[in-house]
Amino acid sequence: MVTILTKKCRYGNNYYQMSTSEISPVLERQLLLQLGDRLKRLRKAQGVGTVEMAARTGITRNTLRAVEAGDPAPSIGTYLRVMSVLGISGELALLAGDTMRPSPPDSAAARSRRAAPVVQVRIFADDAQHRLQDLQSLALHEEAVRLAKADPAMVLRAQDTARRWLASGDSRSASLWREWQTILAAGNWRKVLGRTRHAQQLRQASPLVTALPQEVRRRILEQVSNLKKGIVIGGTPITPKGED
């Protein structure tokens, strides 16, 4: 969820202040998930089905599903085409234009003694606990996949873990662990990075994240914790005097 704050707004001191240069991978993922959710809601509110939307944007239904899932794989041009069909391409145009650029030094606006408005964006994860947990699981797996692609030894450790779990005799997750063995052998990572129910089940039974270095795991959990409390981007926090 995203909330816009201005200089007249007051917020609790427990929010984490972040500059735009510090945006974490977890925050990037959360923003894409929220964008995908919003595009899907807008499409449904306009009564447009996936077949029609795919045809109007000139993309496949699978690509449309990826956009609505907040997948980072589709290009920004693909996201823009979907936004254009839904009638919200102007929002990206504001970002691409000069509207939010500081006033030129020799302009009247720059010479004004009136304080410039401070716009801040507060971002936090969905209140539903399962959504936050899945965001954390997704972030852990995306980092694990990135590392596994560069380090085959990490895949071998995950395969060893899957074999040990299967030998333990716990039948409840056995089918998922066997599927993980196939995924690890083939490197079919997209199967576990989606937002489908099955992808969530695979992440819950994952041997891959057990091979993550502790420092990497700690960093991601800290980013998720900050997002849960709320992250403020941009501007300088201001607490109005004399206000409740």
C-alpha positions as CSV (number, residue, x, y, z in Angstrom):
1,M,0.0,0.0,0.0
2,V,1.2,3.5,-0.9
3,T,0.3,6.7,1.0
4,I,1.3,10.2,-0.2
5,L,2.4,12.5,2.6
6,T,3.0,16.3,2.4
7,K,4.9,18.6,4.7
8,K,1.7,19.2,6.7
9,C,1.3,15.6,7.5
10,R,2.5,14.0,10.7
11,Y,3.5,10.4,11.0
12,G,4.9,8.2,13.8
13,N,8.7,8.1,14.4
14,N,8.7,4.3,13.8
15,Y,8.7,4.8,10.0
16,Y,12.0,4.1,8.3
17,Q,13.3,7.1,6.3
18,M,14.8,6.0,3.0
19,S,16.3,8.0,0.1
20,T,15.5,7.0,-3.5
21,S,19.1,5.8,-3.9
22,E,18.6,3.3,-1.1
23,I,15.5,1.5,-2.4
24,S,15.9,-2.2,-1.5
25,P,15.1,-5.2,-3.7
26,V,12.2,-6.1,-1.3
27,L,10.7,-2.6,-1.7
28,E,11.2,-2.8,-5.5
29,R,9.3,-6.1,-5.5
30,Q,6.5,-4.7,-3.3
31,L,6.0,-1.7,-5.6
32,L,5.8,-4.0,-8.6
33,L,3.3,-6.3,-6.8
34,Q,1.2,-3.3,-5.9
35,L,1.3,-2.0,-9.5
36,G,0.3,-5.4,-10.9
37,D,-2.6,-5.6,-8.4
38,R,-3.8,-2.1,-9.3
39,L,-3.7,-2.9,-13.1
40,K,-5.7,-6.1,-12.5
41,R,-8.3,-4.3,-10.4
42,L,-8.7,-1.5,-13.0
43,R,-9.1,-4.1,-15.8
44,K,-11.8,-5.9,-13.9
45,A,-13.5,-2.7,-12.9
46,Q,-13.7,-1.7,-16.5
47,G,-15.2,-5.1,-17.4
48,V,-12.4,-6.1,-19.7
49,G,-11.4,-9.8,-19.9
50,T,-7.9,-11.1,-20.2
51,V,-8.5,-12.1,-23.8
52,E,-9.7,-8.7,-24.8
53,M,-7.0,-6.9,-22.9
54,A,-4.2,-9.0,-24.4
55,A,-5.6,-8.3,-27.9
56,R,-5.9,-4.6,-27.3
57,T,-2.4,-4.3,-25.9
58,G,-0.8,-6.7,-28.5
59,I,0.6,-9.1,-25.9
60,T,-0.1,-12.7,-25.0
61,R,-2.3,-13.6,-22.1
62,N,0.8,-15.1,-20.4
63,T,2.5,-11.7,-20.6
64,L,-0.6,-10.0,-19.3
65,R,-0.7,-12.4,-16.3
66,A,3.0,-11.6,-15.7
67,V,2.2,-7.8,-15.7
68,E,-0.8,-8.3,-13.3
69,A,1.4,-10.4,-11.1
70,G,4.0,-7.6,-10.8
71,D,6.6,-9.7,-12.6
72,P,9.8,-7.7,-13.3
73,A,10.4,-9.7,-16.5
74,P,8.1,-7.7,-18.8
75,S,9.6,-4.5,-20.2
76,I,8.5,-1.1,-19.0
77,G,7.0,-0.6,-22.5
78,T,4.7,-3.6,-21.9
79,Y,3.6,-2.1,-18.6
80,L,3.0,1.2,-20.3
81,R,0.8,-0.4,-23.0
82,V,-1.4,-1.9,-20.4
83,M,-1.5,1.4,-18.5
84,S,-2.5,3.2,-21.7
85,V,-5.4,0.9,-22.5
86,L,-6.6,1.3,-18.9
87,G,-6.4,5.1,-19.2
88,I,-3.6,5.8,-16.7
89,S,-0.6,6.3,-18.9
90,G,-0.6,10.0,-17.8
91,E,0.8,9.0,-14.5
92,L,3.9,7.6,-16.1
93,A,4.0,10.7,-18.3
94,L,4.3,12.9,-15.2
95,L,7.3,10.9,-14.1
96,A,8.9,11.2,-17.6
97,G,8.3,14.9,-17.9
98,D,9.6,18.0,-16.2
99,T,6.6,18.6,-13.9
100,M,8.4,17.4,-10.8
101,R,11.8,19.0,-11.6
102,P,13.0,21.8,-9.3
103,S,12.5,25.3,-10.5
104,P,15.3,27.0,-12.5
105,P,17.6,29.1,-10.2
106,D,16.7,32.4,-11.9
107,S,12.9,31.8,-11.9
108,A,10.4,33.6,-9.6
109,A,9.5,30.3,-8.0
110,A,13.1,29.7,-7.0
111,R,13.4,33.2,-5.5
112,S,10.2,32.9,-3.5
113,R,10.6,32.9,0.3
114,R,7.7,30.5,0.6
115,A,8.8,27.0,1.6
116,A,8.6,24.5,-1.2
117,P,6.1,21.7,-0.6
118,V,7.7,18.5,0.6
119,V,6.2,15.4,-0.9
120,Q,6.9,12.1,0.8
121,V,5.7,8.6,-0.1
122,R,5.0,6.1,2.7
123,I,5.0,2.5,1.6
124,F,4.1,-0.5,3.6
125,A,3.1,-4.0,3.0
126,D,-0.5,-5.2,3.0
127,D,-2.0,-5.6,6.4
128,A,-2.8,-9.3,5.7
129,Q,-0.1,-11.3,7.4
130,H,-0.1,-14.0,4.7
131,R,0.6,-11.4,2.1
132,L,3.7,-10.1,4.0
133,Q,4.9,-13.6,4.6
134,D,4.6,-14.5,0.9
135,L,6.5,-11.3,0.0
136,Q,9.2,-12.3,2.3
137,S,9.3,-15.8,0.8
138,L,9.3,-14.4,-2.7
139,A,12.2,-12.1,-1.9
140,L,14.2,-14.9,-0.3
141,H,13.7,-17.1,-3.3
142,E,14.5,-14.4,-5.9
143,E,17.8,-13.8,-4.2
144,A,18.4,-17.5,-3.8
145,V,17.8,-18.1,-7.5
146,R,20.1,-15.2,-8.4
147,L,22.9,-16.7,-6.3
148,A,22.2,-20.3,-7.5
149,K,22.6,-19.3,-11.1
150,A,26.1,-18.1,-10.3
151,D,27.0,-20.8,-7.9
152,P,26.2,-24.5,-8.8
153,A,27.4,-25.6,-5.4
154,M,24.4,-23.9,-3.9
155,V,22.1,-26.0,-6.1
156,L,23.9,-29.2,-5.0
157,R,23.4,-28.2,-1.3
158,A,19.7,-27.7,-2.0
159,Q,19.5,-31.1,-3.7
160,D,21.1,-32.8,-0.7
161,T,18.6,-31.1,1.5
162,A,15.7,-32.3,-0.6
163,R,17.0,-35.9,-0.5
164,R,17.4,-35.8,3.3
165,W,13.8,-34.5,3.6
166,L,12.4,-37.2,1.4
167,A,14.3,-39.9,3.4
168,S,12.8,-38.6,6.6
169,G,9.5,-40.2,5.6
170,D,7.2,-37.1,6.0
171,S,4.7,-37.8,3.2
172,R,2.8,-34.5,3.6
173,S,5.3,-32.5,1.5
174,A,6.9,-35.4,-0.4
175,S,5.3,-34.6,-3.7
176,L,6.5,-31.0,-3.5
177,W,10.1,-32.1,-2.6
178,R,10.1,-34.4,-5.6
179,E,9.0,-31.5,-7.7
180,W,11.8,-29.5,-6.3
181,Q,14.3,-32.1,-7.3
182,T,13.1,-31.7,-10.9
183,I,13.2,-27.9,-10.6
184,L,16.7,-27.9,-9.2
185,A,18.0,-30.3,-11.9
186,A,16.5,-28.4,-14.8
187,G,16.9,-24.8,-13.3
188,N,13.2,-24.2,-14.0
189,W,13.1,-21.2,-11.6
190,R,10.1,-19.4,-12.9
191,K,7.9,-22.2,-11.6
192,V,8.7,-21.1,-8.0
193,L,8.7,-17.3,-8.6
194,G,5.1,-16.9,-9.6
195,R,2.1,-15.7,-7.6
196,T,0.0,-18.8,-8.2
197,R,-1.1,-21.0,-5.3
198,H,1.1,-23.8,-6.4
199,A,4.1,-21.5,-6.5
200,Q,3.4,-20.4,-3.0
201,Q,3.2,-24.1,-1.9
202,L,6.5,-24.8,-3.5
203,R,8.1,-21.9,-1.7
204,Q,6.7,-23.1,1.6
205,A,8.4,-26.5,1.1
206,S,11.6,-25.1,-0.4
207,P,15.0,-26.6,0.2
208,L,16.6,-23.8,-1.8
209,V,16.4,-21.1,0.8
210,T,18.2,-23.3,3.3
211,A,21.3,-22.8,1.2
212,L,21.2,-19.0,1.5
213,P,24.1,-17.4,3.4
214,Q,22.9,-16.2,6.8
215,E,24.0,-12.6,6.1
216,V,21.9,-12.6,3.0
217,R,18.9,-14.0,4.8
218,R,19.3,-11.5,7.7
219,R,19.5,-8.5,5.2
220,I,16.3,-9.6,3.5
221,L,14.4,-10.2,6.7
222,E,15.5,-6.7,7.9
223,Q,14.2,-5.1,4.6
224,V,10.8,-6.9,5.1
225,S,10.7,-5.7,8.7
226,N,11.2,-2.1,7.6
227,L,8.5,-2.5,5.0
228,K,6.1,-3.9,7.6
229,K,6.6,-0.8,9.8
230,G,6.4,1.6,6.8
231,I,9.1,3.2,4.6
232,V,9.1,6.9,3.8
233,I,10.8,7.9,0.6
234,G,11.7,11.5,-0.4
235,G,11.6,14.8,1.4
236,T,12.6,15.5,5.0
237,P,10.4,14.2,7.9
238,I,8.7,17.2,9.5
239,T,6.7,17.0,12.7
240,P,4.4,20.0,12.9
241,K,4.7,22.0,16.2
242,G,1.7,22.4,18.4
243,E,-0.4,19.7,16.6
244,D,-1.8,16.6,18.2
